[in-house]
Amino acid sequence: MSSQNTPVANPTAQGGSITALLSDVEGLVSPPDVCMRLFELIHLPSTGAAEISKVVSVDPNLTARLLRMANSSFYNFSRKIDTVSRAVTIIGTTELYQLVLSISAVKTFANIPNELVKMDTFWRHSVYTGLLARTLAVRANVLHPERLFVAGLMHDLGSLVLYHQRPDAMRDILLIAAGDEEVLYQSELECFGFSHARLAANLMEQWQLPSSLVEAIDWHHQPEMAQQACMEAHLLYLANHLVNESEQGNFMASPRADIQLPQTLLDTVGLSEDELFFAFEEAAEQFPATLQALT
């Protein structure tokens, strides 16, 4: 991966705090072997559907979840997909890898014990944000919009590490935030010198996500700071804010009413308020089946 990724280049990310946090949970949050093997396979020009199917099929649970996703409204294919090899052929190797990565992340990060957040609330927010980021990307004519689903699904994974590793500090921060994720973000910066976004970006770099998604995750609370992934960061920021307004997708079971979106933000992504409404409706339709397939 490029050495110019923001989390690597920024001195804060090189400090002992993030390194220590990730070292302490390395066994819990390391990417599964299947992800690493798939990553290697998809970068070999000779790799075919059979080789990829063989790697995925070693894990029956992963295979079942993958096929549930492939047959859900997330893709809305007209014909049933009943084998991994067919999924590879129809979805494509890169997107299938991202889908496997998403499924694996949900399973892997569920292993982090914590007492500060309900995991079903956390994943509802993450899945909804990913779906909305994807539908917004489609309407904004962004290439390969499925990438934004992966970014949305994983944008808050750093929070799970902080809840587990710094529970006392995070308990205080959550009380201060009172359901406002922007207050949470600023309080983390003041307390730790970095945020859950920076921590998630470093984690996702270890999971070998594309640099554009790493940067979008890193700056999903300050999208104007993104350099190589300005559009992705703004779409993720927008999706996260809109989902926090909803009853079933807000990050701490306390929806924020009437979040104001500046016109400059809409101008940046090139979308109108009507398009936001229709994108939200589409994501809402996909949400139940996608959540069930992933979790």
C-alpha positions, 0 to 999 in steps of 0.5 A: 500500500502506498506510503503516502496514506494519511494515517502513516504520514501523520506523526500522530499515528506514529505515536505510542498510543495508537501503536500500543492500542493496536498491539494489545488487541492484535490477536482480536482484530487481525484480518482472517487468513482467508482475507490475506489469501484472497488479497494475494490471489486477486492480484495474480493475473492467472487467478480464476473463479475456481481458485477464489471459490476454493479459498472461500469455501473452506469457511462454511459460515463465510460462504453462507453469509456471502451467498446471502448477501449476493442474493439480497436486495443489496445486489438485486440480481434477477437470478439466484446465485448458489455457488461462490464461483458464480458469485465471483463471475457475476460480482467480480473479484475485487468486489467479492474480496471487499464483500468477504472483507466486510463479512470477516470484519463483522465477525472479527470485531465482534470478538472485542469484549466491551460494556459501553455499547450494544453491539446490535446498535453499533452494527446497525449504524455501521451497516446503514452508513455503508448502505447510504454511502453507497447509494449516495455514491451511485447518485453522485456518479462515483466510480465503483460505489460499492467501495463506499459500503465497505468504508461505511461499514468499517468507519467506526471500528476504532470505537470498539478498540477504544471501548475495550482498551480505554473504557473509563475514559470512553465512559466519561466521553460518552456522557459528555457527548450525550449522543452527539458523535461530533462532540464525541470526536472532539472529546477523543482528540482532546483526551487521547490526541487522536480519534476513533476515526484515526484508529480505524484508518490505521486498522484498515490500512493493516487490513489492506483496504485501498488508500482512498478508503483509508483516507476517507475513514480517517477524515470522515469527521473532517472531510475537508482535510482529505487530499486524495479521497475528497469525494469519498470522505465527504460522502462518508461524512454525509452518510454518517450524519444522515444516519445519525438522524434516523431512528434505526441507524443512529450510533448510540440509540439517540437520533439527532434531530434536524442536523443542518447540512451546509450547502457547500457540502451538497455542492461538493458531492453534487447532490440536491436535498431531493436526491438525499431523500431518495438515496435514504429511501433506497438504503432503508429498503436494503437495510433489513436484509443486509443487516441480517446477512452480515450479522 
